[in-house]
Amino acid sequence: MIVFITGPMFSSKSKRIEEYYNAASYNSKDNILVFKPEKDTRDQSFIVPRSGKKIKAILINDLLQIKDYITDKTTDIFIDEINFFENIPENKKLLTSKFFLEREKRINKIILLLEYLNYQKGINIFLAGLDLNSERKPFGIAPYLISIATSIDRLNARCTRCNAAATHTNYKGIKDVEVIVGSDEYEALCPKHWFEAQEAKDKDFINNIIKG
């Protein structure tokens, strides 16, 4: 199976990883591989759920690197913060047709690699991360990998303003780059309060959506 765990920030995605990891490692941890992106500087080389339990992870900067660690005994692969892979660079000079063609080829290779490992080698794949960023834009490679998941765990947090189910992540300030690693700068909101938060930052936010 290919499981994708997603939801806004503070929706306990790491806790869900821990649950799957505990089930997979019931007999042994030796056949399990855990990865996270190098650019996620929180908690160093560990996944740390709210329970406080630390799960040791291998730091990588390219998803294709996982093949270098796989053995004939590998049974399960966990990859956290999947949204930090294949991000669009902020430097607009890098956004050439060549860049997008190469990115498309890499993503295709990643998709085929994960499907091969699951369908042909019988390795269970567990992916976790945001599918959309705080501006509701597709986040890195996540939307592509959701499309090949055989199971999607879509989690909710609690809205910090009304305690309703939160499905959106809000950046409290004004962003000038897409990827800002951290948690203090963000909050989980229900859709109603997310739209209100965007209007508070930009009074023309709704008009720009409606009028295009």
C-alpha positions as CSV (number, residue, x, y, z in Angstrom):
1,M,0.0,0.0,0.0
2,I,0.9,3.6,-0.5
3,V,-0.5,5.7,2.3
4,F,-0.6,9.5,2.2
5,I,-1.2,11.3,5.5
6,T,-2.1,14.9,5.0
7,G,-3.9,17.8,6.7
8,P,-3.1,21.3,7.9
9,M,-0.4,22.1,10.3
10,F,-1.1,20.9,13.9
11,S,-3.4,18.1,12.7
12,S,-1.2,15.4,14.3
13,K,0.3,14.0,11.1
14,S,3.4,12.9,13.0
15,K,1.3,11.1,15.5
16,R,-0.4,9.2,12.7
17,I,3.1,8.3,11.4
18,E,4.0,7.1,14.8
19,E,0.9,4.8,14.9
20,Y,1.8,3.3,11.5
21,Y,5.5,3.0,12.5
22,N,4.6,1.2,15.8
23,A,2.5,-1.3,13.9
24,A,5.2,-1.9,11.3
25,S,8.0,-2.2,13.8
26,Y,6.0,-4.5,16.2
27,N,8.4,-7.4,15.5
28,S,11.5,-5.5,14.3
29,K,12.7,-2.1,13.3
30,D,15.5,-3.4,11.2
31,N,13.6,-3.7,8.0
32,I,12.1,-0.2,8.2
33,L,13.5,3.0,6.5
34,V,12.5,6.5,7.7
35,F,13.4,9.6,5.8
36,K,12.9,13.4,6.1
37,P,14.1,16.4,4.0
38,E,17.4,18.1,4.9
39,K,15.7,21.5,4.7
40,D,13.4,20.6,7.6
41,T,15.7,21.9,10.3
42,R,13.2,21.2,13.1
43,D,14.1,18.3,15.4
44,Q,17.3,17.6,13.5
45,S,17.3,14.0,12.1
46,F,14.2,12.9,14.1
47,I,10.5,12.8,13.6
48,V,9.0,13.9,16.9
49,P,5.3,13.4,17.4
50,R,3.4,15.2,20.3
51,S,3.9,12.1,22.4
52,G,7.6,13.0,22.6
53,K,8.8,9.7,21.1
54,K,11.7,10.2,18.7
55,I,11.8,8.3,15.4
56,K,15.3,8.4,13.9
57,A,15.2,9.5,10.2
58,I,17.7,9.6,7.4
59,L,18.1,13.2,6.0
60,I,17.9,13.5,2.2
61,N,17.5,16.3,-0.3
62,D,16.2,14.2,-3.2
63,L,13.5,11.5,-3.1
64,L,15.4,9.4,-5.6
65,Q,18.1,9.0,-2.9
66,I,15.9,6.5,-1.0
67,K,16.8,3.7,-3.5
68,D,20.4,3.9,-2.2
69,Y,19.2,2.6,1.2
70,I,16.8,-0.1,0.2
71,T,17.8,-3.8,0.7
72,D,16.1,-7.1,0.0
73,K,14.9,-7.0,3.6
74,T,13.2,-3.7,3.5
75,T,9.5,-4.0,4.3
76,D,8.3,-0.4,5.0
77,I,9.4,3.1,4.0
78,F,8.3,6.3,5.8
79,I,8.9,9.8,4.4
80,D,7.9,12.8,6.5
81,E,7.4,16.4,5.3
82,I,7.0,15.2,1.7
83,N,5.9,18.7,0.7
84,F,9.5,20.0,1.1
85,F,10.6,18.0,-2.0
86,E,10.5,19.4,-5.5
87,N,9.6,22.9,-4.4
88,I,9.6,25.7,-7.0
89,P,12.6,28.0,-6.3
90,E,12.0,31.6,-5.3
91,N,14.7,32.9,-7.7
92,K,12.7,33.7,-10.8
93,K,15.8,33.5,-12.9
94,L,15.8,29.7,-12.3
95,L,12.3,29.3,-13.6
96,T,13.2,28.3,-17.2
97,S,11.5,25.9,-19.5
98,K,14.5,23.6,-18.9
99,F,14.0,23.7,-15.2
100,F,10.3,22.7,-15.5
101,L,11.1,19.9,-18.0
102,E,13.8,18.5,-15.7
103,R,11.5,18.8,-12.7
104,E,8.7,16.9,-14.6
105,K,11.1,14.1,-15.4
106,R,12.3,13.8,-11.8
107,I,8.7,13.7,-10.5
108,N,7.9,11.0,-13.0
109,K,10.9,9.0,-11.9
110,I,9.9,9.4,-8.3
111,I,6.3,8.3,-9.0
112,L,7.5,5.2,-10.9
113,L,10.1,4.4,-8.2
114,L,7.5,4.4,-5.4
115,E,5.0,2.4,-7.4
116,Y,7.7,-0.1,-8.3
117,L,8.8,-0.5,-4.7
118,N,5.2,-1.0,-3.6
119,Y,3.7,-3.1,-6.5
120,Q,6.7,-5.1,-7.5
121,K,8.8,-5.3,-4.3
122,G,5.9,-5.4,-1.8
123,I,7.3,-2.5,0.2
124,N,4.7,-0.5,2.1
125,I,5.1,3.3,1.6
126,F,3.9,5.9,4.1
127,L,4.1,9.5,3.1
128,A,3.2,12.5,5.2
129,G,2.9,16.3,4.6
130,L,0.9,19.3,3.6
131,D,-0.8,19.0,0.2
132,L,-1.4,22.8,0.0
133,N,0.6,25.6,1.5
134,S,-0.7,28.4,3.6
135,E,-1.8,30.3,0.4
136,R,-3.7,27.2,-0.8
137,K,-1.2,26.5,-3.6
138,P,0.0,23.0,-4.4
139,F,3.0,22.3,-2.1
140,G,6.0,20.7,-3.7
141,I,5.6,17.1,-4.9
142,A,2.7,16.3,-2.5
143,P,-0.2,16.7,-4.9
144,Y,1.5,14.4,-7.4
145,L,2.0,11.7,-4.8
146,I,-1.5,11.9,-3.4
147,S,-2.7,10.9,-6.9
148,I,-0.9,7.5,-6.6
149,A,-1.8,6.8,-3.0
150,T,-3.9,3.7,-2.4
151,S,-5.1,5.2,0.9
152,I,-5.3,8.8,2.0
153,D,-5.5,9.8,5.7
154,R,-6.9,13.4,5.7
155,L,-6.7,14.8,9.1
156,N,-8.1,18.0,10.7
157,A,-6.8,20.3,13.4
158,R,-8.8,22.7,15.6
159,C,-9.4,26.2,14.5
160,T,-7.5,28.6,16.8
161,R,-10.3,31.1,16.6
162,C,-13.5,29.0,17.0
163,N,-12.4,25.5,17.8
164,A,-14.2,24.1,14.7
165,A,-12.5,21.5,12.4
166,A,-9.5,23.2,10.8
167,T,-8.6,22.3,7.3
168,H,-6.5,25.3,6.4
169,T,-3.0,26.5,7.4
170,N,-2.6,30.2,7.8
171,Y,0.7,32.2,7.9
172,K,0.2,34.9,10.5
173,G,2.3,37.5,8.7
174,I,2.9,38.4,5.1
175,K,5.0,35.9,3.2
176,D,7.7,36.9,0.7
177,V,8.8,33.3,0.1
178,E,6.9,30.0,-0.2
179,V,8.8,27.9,2.3
180,I,9.3,29.2,5.8
181,V,10.2,26.4,8.1
182,G,8.8,26.6,11.6
183,S,5.5,26.4,13.5
184,D,5.2,29.5,15.6
185,E,4.5,31.6,12.5
186,Y,1.5,29.5,11.5
187,E,-1.9,28.6,12.8
188,A,-4.7,26.1,11.8
189,L,-8.0,27.7,10.8
190,C,-11.4,26.6,9.6
191,P,-12.2,27.7,6.0
192,K,-14.4,30.7,7.3
193,H,-11.6,32.1,9.5
194,W,-8.9,31.4,6.9
195,F,-10.7,33.6,4.4
196,E,-11.2,36.3,7.0
197,A,-7.5,36.1,7.8
198,Q,-6.6,36.7,4.1
199,E,-8.9,39.6,3.9
200,A,-7.3,41.1,7.0
201,K,-3.9,41.0,5.1
202,D,-5.3,42.2,1.8
203,K,-8.7,43.9,1.6
204,D,-8.9,43.1,-2.1
205,F,-8.3,39.3,-1.6
206,I,-11.9,38.2,-2.3
207,N,-12.4,40.7,-5.2
208,N,-9.3,39.4,-6.9
209,I,-10.7,35.9,-6.7
210,I,-14.1,36.8,-8.1
211,K,-13.0,39.3,-10.7
212,G,-9.8,37.4,-11.7
